[in-house]
Amino acid sequence: MDTAPVPPTFVPPPPRRRGGCLTGFLGGCLTAVVLVFALFVALPVWLLSSGAEQVSFHVGPTQPYAVEAGDPAAKDARGVLRLALNGVITGAAPRWGGEDCDAAVLEAIERAIDDDTIDAILLAIDSPGGGVGASDALYHALERFKAADPGRKVVVQAGDLLASGAYYVAMQADWIAVRPTTVVGSIGVIMPGFNASALAQRLGVADASIASGPSKDLGNPLKPVNAAHVSILQTVVDDLYDRFVGIVADGRGLPESDVRALADGRILSAEDALAHRLVDAIGYEDGLDAKLAELLGCPEDRLVRYVPPRRPALGGLLDGFGASLGRGAAEALLTQPVATPQYLLR
């Protein structure tokens, strides 16, 4: 038997509280303010302060060195700071807490200059080279590190590559060891560039650059190659090349004529590099302890290896974010040519 449907019971909605929208809006604003303060003020301050409290410049020692930093016998110990220089040398700040980039290595060397517990730097290099300025900055920092104490030493252990700008940096080393498979050399300077003026003309693309002088847009790829511009750039490259050759000659104790014979950009095997006195030994890092002790004039069991502290990943990110905010687009447009020359050690 069919029954009549029961109508739904009407339940009145609860009374609206006055000021609900305003309260929600103010609450949301307060929450946003708290989050912004925590992210951009409290957290960076905590990272910086906690980093200073929890980790000193020295973290270690690591094996196979025998003397611990707190051991009474450490008063006769010799501190060896181990750093790793990997990848292309650009001078860029570390991103996401990366510690292997050359900017982080430069920072560690700069701090070691005034640290009297550091007697030597063991620099593990695996790099194809990079920018002239960034490479020279590392070279100069190592020079200052050694000048601060005549007894200090720098030892380089190469990985797969010790080429170009990386080899430039290694010229401050008192001893260079490479693996049997290391590629060495590539002594030279290059300014990469291309010219697309013929293609642009075929496509109907015209250059509309406005420059303050005829040489402001050196290397403009949309204009035909200018012999005067090429001469200017070649002069700069030649000057940088002469400096590179001189640094190698001084660093390796070789006649400049011998260096120039090899400094045509070629790469060499480990055996060839050793034969031409560009390196001192072929081997692996586990064989460097005896050499370090010999250079420092102490027993091997008095060596203490240190490594620099790790930068907090978020701290590195905030550093990069702040640096990016500081660059002005207008300044870049006013000071940079259309195609900025890049001088690389290769």
C-alpha positions, 0 to 999 in steps of 0.5 A: 500500500502506497503511503503519502511522502512525509515532507522534510522537516525545516530546520532554520539556519543558526543565527549569523554572528555579527561581524563574522566577515570582519573577524575572518578578514582580520584573522586572515591578515593576522595569520599572513603577517605571522607567516611572513614574519616567521619565513622572512625574519625569524627563520633566517635569524634562527638559521644564521644564529644556530649555524654559528652556535652549532658548527664552527669553521672546523668539523672533523677530523676525518680518517685516516688522520690520527690525532683528534682536534681535542687531543692533548697531542694536537698541540703538535698537529698540523691542520689540513683543510680539505676542499673540493672544487668541482664543475665549471668555475663561474664565480656564482653563489652556491644554490640550494646549499651546494658546497662544491661550487667555486664561490663556496671554495673561495669563501672557505679559503678566505676564512682559512687565511686568518685561521692559524690552525690551518697549515695546508690546503688539500684541494681536490679538483675535478673541473674543465675550467671556466671564467678568467676572473673566477679562476684568478680569484681562487688563484689569488686567494691561495696566494694570500693563504700561503703568504700569510704564513711561509710554512703553509702548503697547498696540495692538489689532487685531480680527478677526471679533469684538471684543465684550463681555469682549473689548471690556472688555480692549481698553479699555487700548489706545491704539489700536484697529483693526478690520477692515471686517467686525468685529462690535463692542460687546455692552457689558453683563453677563448671568447666564445661568439657567433655571427648571424648577420647573414641569416638575419638579413635573409629573414628580414631581421634588422639590428636596432641597437642604440649604443653610446659609441662604435665599440660599445656593441662589440661582438653584436651577432646581428651586425657583420663582423667588424675587423676593428672590433675583432682586433680589440677583442683579440688584444684582450684575449692575448693579454689574458693568455700572456698572464696565463702562460706567465702564471704556469711558468712561475708555478711550475718553474718552467721556461716560458718558451716551454710553456708556450709550446704546450699552451695552444689549447691542447689537452694531455694525458697524465703521462704526457703532463708528467713528462712535460713537468706540468704535474708532479705525480700520478696516483690517488688521494690515499697516497698523499698523506706521506707527501703532506707530512713531508711538506709540512715537516711532521709525522703522518700521525700528527696530521689533522684533516678539517672540512668547512661547515655545511651551509644550510640549504634554505640559508643559501637559497635566501642568500641567492634570493636577496642577491637577485633582488639587488640587481636592477634591470635598468642598470643591466641595460645601461651598462651591458653590450648587446652581446657581453664578451665572456672570456673563458680559460680553455 
